[in-house]
Amino acid sequence: MNHCEDHNMDKKMVPRTEEEIESIMKRLKRIEGQVRGVQKMVEDNRYCIDILVQISAITAALNKVGLNLLERHVSHCVSKAIREGSGEESIRELMDVIKQFSK
């Protein structure tokens, strides 16, 4: 299933480039390392504030990855859906994910 598709396999959306995939994976691996660092901090019984600061940094990094994906989705997938006449469904899907994001 392509990244911009939901449950409808017949949608023709815009695949990510190798560079985009590489960039996202690099960010996610960095975040994974940060999470491991926090696990170690907990195991080492580090000061709560230090752990919370790291958790905040992880949250910010994940939000940045999400916002980058969201921006790309709008500029490629949603834009294409609108041009092809299926914009309403795509916008509804987009709004649902934005609501999830803002919880």
N, C-alpha and C positions, 0 to 999 in steps of 0.2 A: 504494500500500500504506500503510495506517495505521501509525503509529509503534509500536504495541504488537503488530503482527502479525509472525509469522515467515513461513515459506514457505506457510502455509495462508491462502489468501485469504478463506476463509469465516468466520474469527474476527471477532467483533464486539467491538471494543475501544473505549476512550475516547479520542477525538481531543484533542489539545492545544488550549487556547484561544489566541486571537490574542495575548493578554497573555503567556502562557507562551512562545510562539514568539518574541515580541519580546524577552523577557528573556534567553532562551538565545542568540539571535542577537547581542544586545548584548554578552554575556559573551564569545562566541566571537570577535567582531570585536576586542574589547579584547585577547584572547589573541593574535590574529593580529598586532596592532600590537606586542605584546611580542616576538613571534618575529622580526618585522622589525627591531626594535631590537637583538636579539641578533645577527642577521646583520650589521648595521652595526658592532656592537662587534667581531665577528670580522674583518670587512674592515679596520677601523681598528686591528687588532692590539692590542686592549685587554687588560688584565691578566686572566689566567685566572680568578682568584677572582671578579672582578666579573662575568664572563660566567656562571660557575657559579651565582652568587647569582641572576642573572636567570633561568637555566634552572630553578632550584629554584622560583622564584615562578611560572613558567609551568606547571610540573608541578602545583603546588598549585592553581592556578586551573583547570586541566583536570580535576583530581580533583574539585574542588568542583562543576563543571558535571556531571560524571558521577554524582556522589553525589546531586545534586538530581534528575537524570533517573531514577536508580534508585529514589529515594524516591517520586517521583510514579508510577513504574511499579508499585511495590508497592501504594501506596494506591489506585490507580485500576484498572489492568489486572489485576494478580494478584488483588486483592480481588474484582473482577467475575468472573474466571474461577472462583474458589472458590465464589462464590454460585451460579454457573451449572453447577457440577459438573465443570468441567474444570481444577480447581486443581492436580492432580498434574502434569500436563504443564507448566503455567505455572510451578510451583515448580521443576521440573527445569530449565526454560529459565533461570529466574532464578539458580539455583545455578551453572549453567554460566557465565553472564556475570559473576557475582561471582568465580568462580575466575579468569576472564580478567583481571578488574580487579585482583586481588590478586597478579598475577605481578610 
